[in-house]
Amino acid sequence: MSNNNPIGFLDSGVGGLTVVKEAMKQLPNETVYYVGDTLRCPYGPRPVEQIKEFTWEMTQFLLKKNVKMIVIACNTATAVALEDIKKTIRIPVVGVINPGARAALKLTNNKKIGVIGTAATINSGEYVSSIHKKSPKTDVYGLACPKFVPIVESKEYESKVAEQVVHETLSAFEGKDIDTLVMGCTHYPLLRPLIRKEMGDKVELIDSGAEAVSEVSMLLDYYDIAADATEKEKSHEFFMTGSKKIFEDISHDWLKMTDVSVNRITLP
């Protein structure tokens, strides 16, 4: 049995494209429908109830597209809305926090883990909770990085400004002796070279979104809903609420696809 319906991915902006990139690599038979709320990004500073409302709007949009699974490719939305959505809809829903936490525990040697994310993700305590459920004695250091997402959304992630912001922000980890850092926002892998330069080669970097794709793959097999291998070209579709030009530029740059179908939409 197979199911060739698309998998729906949602994010506050362009960050979830880092998850899509990994999905296309690990799951080449699958069709991707992606919605990014670029008009209202970033979600990190917003009230919890508003984040839940916006996430639910994107979920409903994808459900109308007859997706077979939803991936909340946004740590902020995962932190505050995942459990409610899982209880409400009938198809599988995957978040990015638990897979990122599991990967960090697998790689850490000294049980000192850093987590960077939006204010909402860090304030939710979800990473700390997820890590401590499995390893109560592991030290977890959370750091909100409110300037990171705007830099990525404005396509400045390779600029001198970005380098300075990353340097100033991550200096907070000096003396913490962490050996593993979770990039707890799907926008952050676009800043990976700068984060790597700042943290050094001895610190393992965890891409929470990429880790989530392994869980997606497992669930496709568990529910027997993986797409079959066809020779037909995959008709991926991308939807965003804000600037089409910036979204296209970043998607071309990150996904290395020149024929990305991008549609601007209005959510309720």
HUNORHU-V268009 format. One record per residue. N is the residue number from 1. PHI is phi in whole degrees, 0 to 359 (NA if undefined). PSI is psi in whole degrees, 0 to 359 (999 if undefined). D_LAST is the distance of its C-alpha to the last C-alpha in Angstrom with 1 decimal. Layout:
# HUNORHU-V268009
n:N phi:PHI psi:PSI d_last:D_LAST
n:N phi:PHI psi:PSI d_last:D_LAST
This chain:
# HUNORHU-V268009
n:1 phi:NA psi:141 d_last:35.9
n:2 phi:219 psi:167 d_last:33.1
n:3 phi:219 psi:112 d_last:29.4
n:4 phi:267 psi:11 d_last:28.2
n:5 phi:296 psi:156 d_last:24.5
n:6 phi:287 psi:161 d_last:22.6
n:7 phi:263 psi:132 d_last:21.9
n:8 phi:265 psi:131 d_last:18.4
n:9 phi:242 psi:137 d_last:18.3
n:10 phi:227 psi:148 d_last:15.6
n:11 phi:205 psi:163 d_last:16.1
n:12 phi:291 psi:342 d_last:15.0
n:13 phi:197 psi:232 d_last:16.6
n:14 phi:268 psi:349 d_last:19.7
n:15 phi:303 psi:325 d_last:21.8
n:16 phi:296 psi:347 d_last:21.0
n:17 phi:297 psi:335 d_last:22.9
n:18 phi:293 psi:329 d_last:26.0
n:19 phi:285 psi:318 d_last:25.3
n:20 phi:300 psi:318 d_last:24.7
n:21 phi:302 psi:316 d_last:28.0
n:22 phi:291 psi:324 d_last:29.8
n:23 phi:295 psi:319 d_last:28.2
n:24 phi:295 psi:330 d_last:29.4
n:25 phi:284 psi:312 d_last:32.8
n:26 phi:279 psi:331 d_last:33.3
n:27 phi:231 psi:66 d_last:31.5
n:28 phi:295 psi:342 d_last:32.4
n:29 phi:279 psi:346 d_last:31.9
n:30 phi:273 psi:149 d_last:28.3
n:31 phi:262 psi:136 d_last:25.4
n:32 phi:253 psi:129 d_last:22.5
n:33 phi:244 psi:124 d_last:18.8
n:34 phi:235 psi:134 d_last:17.2
n:35 phi:235 psi:127 d_last:13.8
n:36 phi:239 psi:125 d_last:14.1
n:37 phi:273 psi:61 d_last:11.6
n:38 phi:297 psi:335 d_last:14.3
n:39 phi:292 psi:325 d_last:12.5
n:40 phi:253 psi:7 d_last:12.2
n:41 phi:287 psi:144 d_last:15.4
n:42 phi:272 psi:154 d_last:17.7
n:43 phi:275 psi:335 d_last:16.5
n:44 phi:312 psi:315 d_last:20.2
n:45 phi:277 psi:356 d_last:20.6
n:46 phi:280 psi:158 d_last:17.5
n:47 phi:296 psi:150 d_last:17.9
n:48 phi:304 psi:315 d_last:17.9
n:49 phi:297 psi:326 d_last:15.5
n:50 phi:290 psi:319 d_last:12.8
n:51 phi:299 psi:317 d_last:13.8
n:52 phi:299 psi:317 d_last:13.5
n:53 phi:297 psi:313 d_last:10.0
n:54 phi:295 psi:320 d_last:8.9
n:55 phi:295 psi:320 d_last:11.5
n:56 phi:294 psi:323 d_last:10.4
n:57 phi:299 psi:316 d_last:6.9
n:58 phi:293 psi:323 d_last:9.4
n:59 phi:299 psi:314 d_last:11.9
n:60 phi:297 psi:321 d_last:10.2
n:61 phi:300 psi:315 d_last:9.7
n:62 phi:290 psi:323 d_last:13.4
n:63 phi:299 psi:324 d_last:14.6
n:64 phi:292 psi:341 d_last:13.7
n:65 phi:271 psi:6 d_last:15.9
n:66 phi:62 psi:43 d_last:18.7
n:67 phi:285 psi:155 d_last:19.5
n:68 phi:262 psi:348 d_last:22.5
n:69 phi:201 psi:149 d_last:21.9
n:70 phi:239 psi:132 d_last:19.3
n:71 phi:249 psi:116 d_last:20.6
n:72 phi:277 psi:91 d_last:18.8
n:73 phi:274 psi:47 d_last:20.4
n:74 phi:209 psi:121 d_last:19.8
n:75 phi:295 psi:321 d_last:22.3
n:76 phi:298 psi:311 d_last:20.1
n:77 phi:294 psi:323 d_last:17.5
n:78 phi:300 psi:315 d_last:20.6
n:79 phi:299 psi:322 d_last:22.3
n:80 phi:251 psi:342 d_last:19.8
n:81 phi:236 psi:345 d_last:17.7
n:82 phi:305 psi:308 d_last:19.9
n:83 phi:298 psi:319 d_last:22.0
n:84 phi:297 psi:317 d_last:19.3
n:85 phi:292 psi:319 d_last:17.6
n:86 phi:301 psi:324 d_last:21.2
n:87 phi:284 psi:340 d_last:22.0
n:88 phi:263 psi:327 d_last:19.0
n:89 phi:250 psi:164 d_last:19.0
n:90 phi:260 psi:355 d_last:22.1
n:91 phi:259 psi:161 d_last:22.3
n:92 phi:298 psi:143 d_last:23.8
n:93 phi:232 psi:131 d_last:21.8
n:94 phi:240 psi:135 d_last:23.5
n:95 phi:252 psi:182 d_last:23.2
n:96 phi:249 psi:353 d_last:25.3
n:97 phi:283 psi:307 d_last:27.1
n:98 phi:300 psi:317 d_last:29.8
n:99 phi:298 psi:322 d_last:30.9
n:100 phi:294 psi:319 d_last:31.3
n:101 phi:295 psi:318 d_last:33.3
n:102 phi:298 psi:317 d_last:35.5
n:103 phi:296 psi:321 d_last:36.3
n:104 phi:296 psi:316 d_last:37.2
n:105 phi:295 psi:328 d_last:39.6
n:106 phi:292 psi:327 d_last:41.1
n:107 phi:263 psi:336 d_last:42.0
n:108 phi:291 psi:141 d_last:43.0
n:109 phi:255 psi:324 d_last:46.8
n:110 phi:259 psi:6 d_last:47.2
n:111 phi:59 psi:38 d_last:44.2
n:112 phi:234 psi:107 d_last:42.6
n:113 phi:243 psi:133 d_last:39.0
n:114 phi:260 psi:147 d_last:36.7
n:115 phi:228 psi:125 d_last:32.9
n:116 phi:249 psi:143 d_last:30.8
n:117 phi:191 psi:186 d_last:27.1
n:118 phi:287 psi:168 d_last:24.4
n:119 phi:301 psi:319 d_last:25.1
n:120 phi:294 psi:319 d_last:22.7
n:121 phi:295 psi:312 d_last:24.3
n:122 phi:295 psi:315 d_last:27.8
n:123 phi:295 psi:334 d_last:27.3
n:124 phi:291 psi:334 d_last:26.0
n:125 phi:72 psi:12 d_last:29.5
n:126 phi:293 psi:323 d_last:28.3
n:127 phi:293 psi:315 d_last:30.5
n:128 phi:301 psi:314 d_last:33.5
n:129 phi:298 psi:314 d_last:33.0
n:130 phi:296 psi:318 d_last:32.7
n:131 phi:290 psi:316 d_last:35.8
n:132 phi:290 psi:336 d_last:37.8
n:133 phi:298 psi:325 d_last:37.3
n:134 phi:264 psi:332 d_last:39.3
n:135 phi:212 psi:83 d_last:41.5
n:136 phi:301 psi:335 d_last:41.9
n:137 phi:268 psi:3 d_last:44.4
n:138 phi:283 psi:134 d_last:42.3
n:139 phi:275 psi:129 d_last:41.5
n:140 phi:239 psi:125 d_last:37.9
n:141 phi:247 psi:109 d_last:37.1
n:142 phi:268 psi:141 d_last:33.5
n:143 phi:221 psi:118 d_last:32.6
n:144 phi:283 psi:137 d_last:29.3
n:145 phi:234 psi:71 d_last:28.9
n:146 phi:296 psi:341 d_last:26.2
n:147 phi:272 psi:349 d_last:27.4
n:148 phi:291 psi:313 d_last:27.2
n:149 phi:297 psi:313 d_last:23.6
n:150 phi:303 psi:325 d_last:23.4
n:151 phi:296 psi:317 d_last:26.6
n:152 phi:290 psi:315 d_last:25.3
n:153 phi:297 psi:334 d_last:22.0
n:154 phi:265 psi:10 d_last:24.3
n:155 phi:60 psi:38 d_last:26.7
n:156 phi:251 psi:21 d_last:29.5
n:157 phi:288 psi:354 d_last:30.4
n:158 phi:247 psi:12 d_last:33.9
n:159 phi:272 psi:167 d_last:34.8
n:160 phi:296 psi:325 d_last:37.4
n:161 phi:300 psi:315 d_last:34.8
n:162 phi:299 psi:318 d_last:33.2
n:163 phi:300 psi:318 d_last:36.7
n:164 phi:292 psi:316 d_last:37.5
n:165 phi:297 psi:315 d_last:34.3
n:166 phi:297 psi:317 d_last:34.8
n:167 phi:299 psi:310 d_last:38.5
n:168 phi:295 psi:321 d_last:37.9
n:169 phi:289 psi:311 d_last:35.2
n:170 phi:282 psi:352 d_last:37.1
n:171 phi:298 psi:343 d_last:40.4
n:172 phi:296 psi:341 d_last:39.3
n:173 phi:274 psi:357 d_last:40.5
n:174 phi:301 psi:130 d_last:44.0
n:175 phi:85 psi:355 d_last:46.5
n:176 phi:277 psi:342 d_last:44.1
n:177 phi:62 psi:32 d_last:45.8
n:178 phi:288 psi:146 d_last:42.8
n:179 phi:247 psi:358 d_last:43.4
n:180 phi:217 psi:136 d_last:39.9
n:181 phi:232 psi:121 d_last:36.5
n:182 phi:272 psi:122 d_last:33.2
n:183 phi:278 psi:88 d_last:30.6
n:184 phi:274 psi:41 d_last:27.9
n:185 phi:202 psi:132 d_last:25.0
n:186 phi:288 psi:351 d_last:24.3
n:187 phi:286 psi:332 d_last:24.4
n:188 phi:292 psi:331 d_last:28.0
n:189 phi:301 psi:337 d_last:29.9
n:190 phi:290 psi:343 d_last:29.4
n:191 phi:258 psi:10 d_last:31.5
n:192 phi:307 psi:314 d_last:33.9
n:193 phi:301 psi:323 d_last:37.0
n:194 phi:286 psi:322 d_last:36.8
n:195 phi:294 psi:318 d_last:36.2
n:196 phi:299 psi:316 d_last:39.2
n:197 phi:299 psi:320 d_last:41.3
n:198 phi:286 psi:319 d_last:40.7
n:199 phi:275 psi:337 d_last:41.2
n:200 phi:90 psi:164 d_last:44.1
n:201 phi:286 psi:344 d_last:45.0
n:202 phi:278 psi:347 d_last:46.0
n:203 phi:265 psi:125 d_last:42.5
n:204 phi:286 psi:133 d_last:40.5
n:205 phi:257 psi:127 d_last:36.9
n:206 phi:254 psi:125 d_last:34.4
n:207 phi:264 psi:101 d_last:31.3
n:208 phi:300 psi:324 d_last:29.1
n:209 phi:292 psi:316 d_last:26.8
n:210 phi:298 psi:321 d_last:29.8
n:211 phi:297 psi:326 d_last:31.2
n:212 phi:295 psi:331 d_last:28.2
n:213 phi:295 psi:328 d_last:28.8
n:214 phi:297 psi:323 d_last:32.2
n:215 phi:290 psi:322 d_last:30.5
n:216 phi:301 psi:313 d_last:28.2
n:217 phi:301 psi:316 d_last:31.4
n:218 phi:297 psi:317 d_last:33.1
n:219 phi:290 psi:327 d_last:30.4
n:220 phi:300 psi:320 d_last:30.4
n:221 phi:287 psi:318 d_last:34.1
n:222 phi:298 psi:316 d_last:34.0
n:223 phi:272 psi:0 d_last:31.6
n:224 phi:57 psi:47 d_last:33.4
n:225 phi:236 psi:18 d_last:30.2
n:226 phi:293 psi:147 d_last:31.2
n:227 phi:287 psi:151 d_last:31.1
n:228 phi:276 psi:163 d_last:34.5
n:229 phi:279 psi:111 d_last:36.2
n:230 phi:240 psi:156 d_last:35.8
n:231 phi:279 psi:350 d_last:37.1
n:232 phi:293 psi:140 d_last:34.0
n:233 phi:298 psi:134 d_last:31.9
n:234 phi:287 psi:132 d_last:28.7
n:235 phi:259 psi:71 d_last:25.6
n:236 phi:296 psi:145 d_last:23.4
n:237 phi:228 psi:139 d_last:19.9
n:238 phi:236 psi:133 d_last:17.9
n:239 phi:234 psi:138 d_last:14.3
n:240 phi:217 psi:158 d_last:13.2
n:241 phi:261 psi:348 d_last:10.8
n:242 phi:245 psi:220 d_last:13.9
n:243 phi:297 psi:120 d_last:17.5
n:244 phi:290 psi:322 d_last:18.6
n:245 phi:297 psi:309 d_last:22.2
n:246 phi:297 psi:319 d_last:22.3
n:247 phi:298 psi:315 d_last:20.5
n:248 phi:297 psi:317 d_last:23.0
n:249 phi:300 psi:312 d_last:25.9
n:250 phi:290 psi:320 d_last:25.3
n:251 phi:293 psi:321 d_last:24.6
n:252 phi:295 psi:316 d_last:27.8
n:253 phi:295 psi:316 d_last:29.7
n:254 phi:274 psi:319 d_last:28.7
n:255 phi:270 psi:349 d_last:28.6
n:256 phi:56 psi:37 d_last:31.4
n:257 phi:245 psi:128 d_last:29.7
n:258 phi:266 psi:348 d_last:30.1
n:259 phi:244 psi:39 d_last:28.2
n:260 phi:292 psi:128 d_last:24.7
n:261 phi:272 psi:107 d_last:22.1
n:262 phi:246 psi:128 d_last:19.1
n:263 phi:237 psi:132 d_last:16.1
n:264 phi:273 psi:134 d_last:13.5
n:265 phi:231 psi:166 d_last:9.9
n:266 phi:241 psi:123 d_last:6.6
n:267 phi:271 psi:158 d_last:3.8
n:268 phi:307 psi:999 d_last:0.0
